[in-house]
Amino acid sequence: MVSLAPMVQIPAAAAEPAAAPTTVRMVLSPVADGVYFVQGESAMGSAANQNFISNAGVVITDDGVLVVDALGSPPLAQQLIDEIHKLTTQPIRYVVVTHYHADHIYGLQTLRAAGAKIVAHGKARDYIGSDTARLRLDVSRVELFPWIDEQTQVLAPDIWLGADQQDADLVLKLGQTEFFIHHAGPAHTPEDVIVNVPSKGVLFAGDLVFRGRIPFVGQADSQRWIEALGQMMQMGAKVVVPGHGGASTDPKADLGLTRDYLTYLRQVMGAAARDLEPFEQAYQRADWSRFEKLPLFGAVNRMNAYNTYLLMEREAP
């Protein structure tokens, strides 16, 4: 297990000018002493919501601030910084990236300019600089302009988790507060990390937990994702802050919903793949009644099912 002492604060540099300031409402909601989060809208990213669709966490200590995830644009990150400065004069020392999806990383350059060191897992190297990252950013510059523009970048971290040992954990300490950063992937993404703050009873789960809405599965390793959820249930956190949705004070139930959805996808799509049943037929036959009233069901469930069908085809003997 690697341990790092607090970093010397880097003098704040001027951030790249944003084409437009954000106009969304952002509130730092307390979940424990000195621990807060902002909650994005339960929706797909759009010009209407300015890509404020994900959560970010904030932990204020007596020796600086740690932020979990950077939100979906440089102006959103600046708004987050402004909200932090309303609560403390402590410098922002770290921003931990739970995974490299666009709605969690496009604010990194603003936080780095404010003096934060970026921490992420080494498996993110496969995404950073890839054609997928470039094309995703190109689309965002069109669909989410002017909040994401030609100045927006995908940044590599300053501190690589697992640089020497692929699955090594990292411990950061600010003042009296310890942060246990654990590689929980490959699951939702290969580079998933969670941030456990035992002294506060809070666990930041990233997109391993979608509370009160349908998860985005994408190219996930859903079996490992289910296993990671089981491990998190054993960590004893009083509050779990998900990547999307409200903070959970009943982790067993809320983590269980994500787990049960993934399990059901694997069951119905796995049976179809084994029986060589066409996807369309399997999808229509499945009973989605437990999940169909959750937000974003119509937007992502069919895609989740199809990606899981392809995964189960590959896993089938």
matplotlib code that plots the C-alpha trace (Angstrom):
import matplotlib.pyplot as plt

x = [0.0, 1.4, 1.3, 1.9, 2.4, 0.5, 1.8, 3.3, 0.6, 1.3, 0.6, -2.7, -2.4, -4.9, -7.5, -8.3, -11.0, -14.4, -16.6, -19.6, -20.1, -22.5, -26.0, -27.0, -27.8, -25.1, -25.3, -22.7, -24.8, -23.3, -23.2, -20.8, -18.5, -16.5, -17.8, -20.0, -21.1, -22.8, -25.5, -25.9, -29.2, -30.5, -30.3, -28.1, -25.6, -27.1, -26.8, -29.9, -28.2, -24.7, -23.4, -24.1, -25.2, -22.7, -21.7, -18.5, -17.4, -15.5, -13.7, -12.4, -9.6, -7.4, -4.6, -6.4, -9.3, -9.7, -12.2, -13.6, -14.3, -14.1, -17.6, -18.4, -16.8, -14.2, -16.9, -18.7, -15.4, -14.9, -18.4, -17.5, -14.3, -16.3, -18.7, -15.7, -14.2, -17.5, -16.8, -13.0, -9.8, -7.9, -6.2, -7.5, -4.7, -6.0, -8.7, -9.3, -10.8, -13.0, -13.0, -12.4, -15.9, -16.5, -19.0, -16.4, -13.2, -13.7, -13.3, -9.8, -7.9, -9.6, -8.9, -5.3, -5.0, -6.3, -3.4, -4.8, -2.8, -4.8, -4.9, -6.2, -5.6, -3.0, -5.5, -6.8, -3.8, -5.7, -8.3, -6.3, -5.0, -7.1, -9.3, -12.3, -11.4, -10.6, -13.8, -15.9, -14.4, -15.0, -18.7, -18.9, -17.4, -20.3, -23.2, -22.1, -20.6, -19.9, -19.3, -17.0, -14.9, -11.5, -9.8, -11.2, -8.7, -8.5, -5.7, -3.5, -3.1, -0.1, -0.2, -0.9, -2.5, -1.1, 2.0, 4.3, 1.8, -1.2, -3.8, -2.0, -4.1, -3.1, -3.4, -3.5, -3.4, -4.4, -4.1, -5.8, -7.9, -6.9, -8.3, -8.1, -8.2, -8.9, -8.9, -12.3, -12.2, -12.3, -16.0, -17.9, -14.6, -11.1, -9.8, -12.6, -11.5, -13.4, -12.5, -13.1, -12.9, -13.4, -13.0, -16.0, -18.0, -18.3, -17.5, -17.3, -18.3, -18.1, -20.2, -20.2, -23.3, -26.2, -28.8, -32.4, -31.8, -30.7, -26.9, -25.0, -23.4, -21.4, -18.5, -18.5, -17.3, -20.6, -19.6, -16.6, -18.9, -21.3, -18.4, -17.2, -20.6, -20.5, -17.1, -18.4, -21.3, -18.8, -16.9, -19.3, -19.8, -22.7, -23.0, -22.3, -22.0, -22.7, -21.5, -25.1, -28.1, -28.5, -26.3, -27.3, -27.8, -29.0, -26.1, -27.3, -30.5, -29.1, -26.0, -28.3, -30.5, -27.5, -26.4, -29.8, -30.2, -26.8, -27.6, -30.9, -29.3, -26.8, -29.5, -31.8, -29.2, -27.0, -29.8, -30.5, -26.9, -26.6, -29.8, -28.8, -32.0, -31.9, -31.5, -34.7, -36.7, -34.9, -35.4, -39.1, -39.6, -37.7, -39.8, -38.5, -41.3, -39.0, -36.8, -38.9, -40.1, -36.6, -35.2, -33.4, -34.8, -36.0, -32.7, -30.2, -31.9, -32.0, -28.3, -27.4, -29.2, -27.6, -24.1, -24.7, -26.0, -22.7, -20.7, -22.5, -21.9, -18.2, -18.4, -20.5, -18.5]
y = [0.0, 3.4, 6.4, 10.0, 13.0, 16.1, 17.8, 21.3, 23.7, 24.8, 28.5, 28.9, 29.5, 31.3, 28.9, 29.0, 31.5, 29.9, 30.8, 31.1, 30.9, 28.2, 29.1, 25.9, 25.7, 24.0, 23.3, 21.7, 19.4, 18.1, 14.4, 14.3, 16.7, 18.5, 16.3, 17.5, 16.7, 18.4, 16.4, 16.6, 16.3, 12.8, 13.2, 12.8, 15.6, 18.4, 22.1, 22.6, 21.1, 22.3, 18.7, 19.0, 15.4, 13.8, 14.3, 15.6, 15.1, 17.5, 16.8, 19.8, 19.0, 21.1, 20.8, 21.2, 20.0, 16.8, 16.7, 13.6, 14.0, 17.2, 17.5, 17.8, 21.1, 23.7, 26.2, 23.7, 23.0, 26.7, 26.9, 24.0, 25.8, 29.0, 27.0, 25.4, 28.9, 29.9, 27.3, 27.3, 29.1, 25.8, 25.1, 22.4, 19.8, 16.8, 15.8, 12.0, 10.8, 7.8, 7.0, 8.7, 9.3, 12.7, 14.0, 13.4, 14.7, 17.8, 20.1, 18.7, 21.5, 24.1, 22.2, 21.7, 25.5, 26.0, 24.0, 20.5, 17.3, 14.9, 11.3, 8.4, 4.7, 3.6, 1.7, 5.1, 5.3, 3.3, 6.0, 9.2, 10.2, 7.5, 8.0, 7.4, 10.2, 12.6, 11.8, 12.1, 15.5, 16.6, 15.8, 17.5, 20.7, 20.8, 19.6, 21.3, 24.5, 27.1, 25.3, 22.8, 24.4, 24.2, 25.0, 21.9, 19.1, 15.5, 15.6, 12.8, 12.6, 13.8, 10.7, 7.3, 4.8, 1.3, 2.7, 0.1, -2.6, -2.7, -3.0, -1.3, 0.9, 4.5, 6.3, 10.1, 11.9, 15.6, 16.7, 14.1, 12.7, 9.6, 8.7, 5.1, 5.0, 1.5, 0.2, -1.5, -2.2, -3.4, -2.9, 0.1, 1.0, -0.6, 2.2, 2.5, 3.7, 4.3, 6.7, 5.5, 8.0, 5.8, 8.6, 10.3, 7.1, 8.1, 6.2, 7.9, 5.2, 6.9, 5.3, 1.9, 3.2, 5.0, 5.8, 6.0, 5.7, 3.2, 2.8, 3.4, 0.0, 0.6, -1.8, -2.7, -6.0, -6.5, -9.6, -7.7, -4.8, -7.0, -8.3, -4.7, -3.8, -6.7, -5.6, -2.1, -3.4, -4.9, -1.6, -0.3, 3.2, 5.1, 7.2, 6.3, 9.1, 7.7, 9.0, 9.9, 10.4, 11.4, 10.3, 7.1, 6.6, 3.0, 1.6, -2.0, -1.1, 1.4, -0.6, -3.5, -1.9, -1.4, -4.9, -6.4, -4.6, -5.8, -9.3, -9.3, -8.1, -11.0, -13.5, -12.7, -11.8, -14.7, -17.2, -15.7, -15.9, -19.5, -20.5, -18.5, -16.5, -13.3, -10.1, -8.5, -11.5, -11.8, -8.1, -8.2, -11.3, -9.9, -8.5, -5.0, -4.0, -3.6, -1.1, 0.6, 3.5, 4.5, 7.7, 7.1, 3.7, 4.6, 6.3, 3.6, 0.3, -1.1, -0.2, -1.7, -4.9, -5.1, -4.5, -7.2, -9.6, -9.2, -9.6, -12.8, -14.1, -13.7, -15.3, -18.3, -21.5]
z = [0.0, -1.0, 1.2, 0.2, 2.4, 1.6, -1.6, -1.5, -2.9, -6.4, -7.0, -8.7, -12.4, -14.5, -15.9, -19.6, -20.2, -20.5, -23.5, -21.1, -17.4, -16.1, -15.1, -13.4, -9.7, -7.8, -4.1, -1.8, 0.3, 3.6, 4.2, 7.2, 9.2, 6.5, 3.7, 0.9, -2.6, -5.5, -7.4, -11.2, -13.0, -13.7, -17.5, -20.5, -21.1, -23.1, -23.8, -21.6, -18.5, -19.5, -18.9, -15.2, -14.9, -12.5, -8.9, -7.3, -3.7, -1.5, 1.8, 3.8, 6.2, 8.5, 5.8, 2.5, 0.4, -1.6, -4.5, -6.0, -9.7, -11.8, -13.3, -17.0, -18.1, -17.1, -16.1, -13.9, -12.2, -11.6, -10.1, -7.8, -6.8, -6.1, -3.9, -2.0, -1.4, 0.3, 3.0, 3.5, 2.7, 2.6, -0.7, -3.0, -2.9, -4.8, -7.3, -7.5, -10.8, -10.2, -13.9, -17.3, -18.6, -20.1, -17.5, -14.7, -16.3, -18.5, -15.4, -14.6, -16.2, -14.0, -10.8, -11.8, -12.5, -9.0, -7.6, -7.3, -8.1, -10.3, -9.1, -11.2, -11.9, -14.5, -16.6, -17.7, -20.0, -22.6, -22.8, -22.5, -25.9, -27.7, -30.7, -28.6, -26.2, -29.1, -31.0, -27.8, -27.1, -30.7, -30.3, -27.0, -28.4, -30.9, -28.7, -25.5, -26.8, -25.4, -22.0, -23.8, -26.5, -28.2, -25.0, -23.2, -22.8, -21.5, -19.0, -17.7, -13.9, -11.9, -9.6, -11.1, -8.9, -9.5, -11.3, -9.8, -8.8, -11.1, -8.3, -5.5, -3.2, -2.4, 0.9, 1.0, 4.2, 4.7, 8.3, 10.4, 7.6, 5.7, 2.2, 1.1, -2.7, -4.0, -7.5, -7.9, -11.6, -14.2, -13.7, -15.0, -16.6, -16.4, -14.2, -11.6, -8.2, -5.0, -2.2, 1.3, 4.2, 7.2, 9.8, 8.2, 7.5, 3.8, 0.7, -2.8, -5.2, -8.6, -11.3, -9.6, -8.0, -9.8, -7.2, -8.2, -11.9, -14.5, -14.7, -17.9, -18.6, -21.8, -22.2, -18.6, -17.1, -15.3, -13.3, -11.8, -11.2, -9.2, -7.2, -6.5, -5.2, -2.8, -1.5, -1.0, 1.0, 3.4, 4.0, 6.6, 5.2, 6.8, 3.6, 0.0, -2.5, -6.0, -9.3, -10.1, -7.9, -4.3, -1.4, 0.2, 3.9, 3.2, 1.2, 1.3, -0.5, -2.9, -3.9, -4.1, -6.8, -9.1, -8.4, -9.0, -12.3, -13.5, -12.3, -14.2, -17.4, -17.2, -16.5, -19.3, -21.9, -20.8, -21.3, -24.8, -25.8, -24.7, -26.5, -29.6, -29.2, -31.3, -29.2, -30.3, -29.3, -25.9, -25.2, -25.9, -23.8, -20.7, -17.8, -17.2, -14.8, -11.7, -13.5, -16.2, -14.0, -13.1, -14.7, -18.0, -18.5, -22.0, -22.9, -21.9, -21.0, -24.6, -25.1, -21.8, -22.7, -26.1, -24.8, -22.1, -24.8, -26.7, -23.5, -22.6, -26.1, -25.5, -22.1, -23.3, -23.5]

ax = plt.figure().add_subplot(projection="3d")
ax.plot(x, y, z, "-o")
ax.set_aspect("equal")
plt.show()
